[in-house]
Amino acid sequence: MNISEFQRFISKKYEKRDRQRGIPATFMWFIEEVGELATALASNDQKNKEEEFADVLAWLCTLANISDVDLEKACNKYTGNDVKGFKPK
């Protein structure tokens, strides 16, 4: 499954409810999942790490869907021929 397929899967399953919740509340759910990922990364529980990475990706797709952003297209920033390296700090 590629990024677009996964994003469409998440859309079909959740987008109506996600749009009703709105971007601010959905972003808070996303941040909660990022926090759970941070906790999982500090542990030695590989299964939990994988679960939390999946949750973060799903919520990122949700945010992209309700923000009308195609994540695969957005990722061209990193995969296209115009990649020039990292931004200086």
C-alpha positions as CSV (number, residue, x, y, z in Angstrom):
1,M,0.0,0.0,0.0
2,N,1.4,3.4,-0.9
3,I,0.8,6.7,0.9
4,S,-2.2,7.7,-1.3
5,E,-3.9,4.4,-0.9
6,F,-3.5,4.6,2.9
7,Q,-4.8,8.2,3.0
8,R,-7.8,7.2,0.9
9,F,-8.5,4.2,3.2
10,I,-8.4,6.5,6.2
11,S,-10.7,9.0,4.4
12,K,-13.3,6.4,3.5
13,K,-13.4,5.1,7.0
14,Y,-13.2,8.3,9.1
15,E,-13.4,11.5,7.1
16,K,-17.0,12.4,7.6
17,R,-16.6,12.2,11.4
18,D,-13.2,13.9,11.2
19,R,-14.6,16.9,9.3
20,Q,-17.3,17.3,11.9
21,R,-14.7,17.3,14.7
22,G,-12.7,20.0,12.9
23,I,-9.1,20.7,12.5
24,P,-8.3,22.1,16.0
25,A,-9.8,19.1,17.9
26,T,-8.3,16.6,15.4
27,F,-4.9,18.2,15.8
28,M,-5.2,17.7,19.6
29,W,-5.9,14.0,19.0
30,F,-2.8,13.9,16.7
31,I,-0.6,15.5,19.3
32,E,-1.9,13.0,21.9
33,E,-0.8,10.2,19.6
34,V,2.6,11.8,19.1
35,G,2.9,11.9,22.9
36,E,2.1,8.2,23.1
37,L,4.7,7.6,20.4
38,A,7.3,9.5,22.5
39,T,6.5,7.3,25.5
40,A,6.7,4.1,23.3
41,L,10.1,5.2,21.9
42,A,11.5,5.4,25.4
43,S,10.5,1.8,26.0
44,N,11.8,-1.6,24.8
45,D,8.3,-2.7,23.6
46,Q,8.7,-3.0,19.8
47,K,5.0,-3.9,19.3
48,N,3.9,-0.8,21.1
49,K,6.3,1.3,19.0
50,E,4.8,-0.1,15.8
51,E,1.3,0.5,17.1
52,E,2.0,4.1,18.0
53,F,3.8,4.8,14.7
54,A,0.7,3.5,12.9
55,D,-1.6,5.7,15.0
56,V,0.5,8.8,14.3
57,L,0.4,8.1,10.6
58,A,-3.3,7.5,10.6
59,W,-4.0,10.8,12.4
60,L,-1.6,12.6,10.1
61,C,-3.6,11.3,7.2
62,T,-6.8,12.4,8.9
63,L,-5.4,16.0,9.3
64,A,-4.3,16.0,5.7
65,N,-7.7,14.8,4.5
66,I,-9.7,17.5,6.4
67,S,-7.1,20.1,5.3
68,D,-7.4,19.0,1.6
69,V,-3.7,18.0,1.4
70,D,-2.5,15.0,-0.7
71,L,0.3,13.6,1.4
72,E,1.9,11.7,-1.4
73,K,2.0,14.8,-3.5
74,A,3.4,16.8,-0.6
75,C,6.1,14.2,-0.1
76,N,7.4,15.1,-3.6
77,K,9.3,17.8,-1.7
78,Y,11.6,15.1,-0.6
79,T,11.5,12.7,-3.5
80,G,11.5,15.1,-6.5
81,N,14.5,16.2,-8.5
82,D,14.5,19.6,-6.8
83,V,15.7,18.3,-3.4
84,K,18.7,20.5,-2.5
85,G,19.5,19.2,1.0
86,F,18.6,20.4,4.5
87,K,17.7,23.9,5.6
88,P,20.4,25.4,7.8
89,K,19.5,25.9,11.4
